Amino acid sequence: MSLADTSQIDSRPVTALGERSATRTRDLRLDFFRGIAMFIILMAHTPGNLFTLWIPARWGFSDATEIFVFCSGMASAIAFGGAFVRKGWLMGTARVLFRVWQVYWAHIGLFFATLALCVFLTDLEITGRNYWGQLNLWMIFVESDKWDNPDMLLSLMTLRWVPNYFDILPMYMVVLLMMPVVMALARVDLRLVAAFVIGVWLMGQAALMEGLGLGHLHLALPAEPWTDRTWFFNPFGWQLIFFTGFAFMRGWLPPPPVTPALFALAALLVLANVPLSSIGVRELELGWASDWRAAYAPLIDKSDFGILRYVHFLSLAYICWVLAGDGGDRLRPSGDGALARGWGRMLAVILKVGQQSLAVFVVSMFIARFLGFVMDVYGRDWGITILVNLLGAMVLVAVAYGAGWFKSQPWRGKAKP
């Protein structure tokens, strides 16, 4: 899910700090795939959505979250990384801090808007369901000796309380705050960047650190002052894929070669995931796959970002990168027929959604709760499910175009005569 604000990809030569030559080219792939991720994220967060049984996450270890974070790293390399080169480290850091400030208030606004919606839907008493209870927000409304922290609001505002549904934006903020460190190390040697990123990822792996007898050094952030629960999305694990995308976009990592052998290897790794995936356990009823997942859970752990999730995502990303063609040329409509025109319109919509990913993501997390309520009222047969998902998609598209219109600041144009 990218949260950085850009619709351009640079493919120009770079220095260690990402300084580029004058030529600039447009690449559709970044906005296209993060646009697709936005629609998948909406489906995945809609309660009881039948579509979630078949989204890409069910076919392998990685899911739309990897797309979101990887593309965020790529887009951040353009939107923020360049500021370090043009204006220096201090101004680059200031640019990052300003973005963190924006994302922080998006997180707070999303929480209170979603909480208000859930309270409203519960108070309607139409379905008999407790919607704020479904998000495990009982501690706001129910007094209990269990909660050892009476000031819930302060805990929320200081990110000491991060409810599970609202944890991806805090993770993104922490990863962004690591960018000045990475850019400072890049001034010295890119190998220091690699050592830092890999070292932090290793320390973010709970099972690994426990196995080495270094559990006290495990990097994680507390999610509740009254328990030992940590953030579901551990930023110290997820920064690995963020800075992988960042490194590719800054030119620190060269693009992989396009060869039949490498493509076949990536396809083999993706296909090998299917028996071990949710589909393998649920649809193929492979008991050994369930046992394997339990035995090797740390390798596919979502919270700390297990290594096999990384391998699966990179394999899938390589396949999509190759199939999309150079600069995303195969995504562009060819010809003048009705199919080409239809695909051209759809492509424009997907790109717009990808370009306005922060606004779209925040609204998707909010609207998903309402869509779940609609299906609670009208049912979850395939007809209703399709209509509800189409409604959600239309909302995201409207938000993307609306956000784009406001960002264009049309009121700053020349006054009418």
Buried (B, 14 or more C-beta within 10 A) or exposed (E): BBBBBBBBBBBEEBEBBBBBEEEEEEBBBBBBBBBBBBBBBBBBBBBEBBBBEEBBBBBBBBBBBBBBBBBBBBBBBBBBBBBBBEEEBEEBBBBBEEBBEBBBEBBBEBBEBBBEBBBEBBEEEEBEBBBBEBBEBEBBEEEEEEBEBEEBEEBBEEBBBBBEBBBBBBBBBBBBBBBBBBBBBBEEEBEBBBEBBEEBBBBBBBBBBEEEEEEEEBBBBBBBBBEEEBBBBBBBBBBBBBBBBBBBBBBBBEEBEEEEEBBEEBBEBBEEBBBBBBBBBEEEEBEEBBEBBEEBEBBBBBBBBBBBBBBBBBBBBBBBBBEBBEBBEEBBBEEEEEEEEEBBEEBEBBBBBBBBBBBBBBBBBBBBBBBBBBBBEEEBEEEBBEEBBEEBBEBBBEBBBEBBEEEEEEEEEEEEE
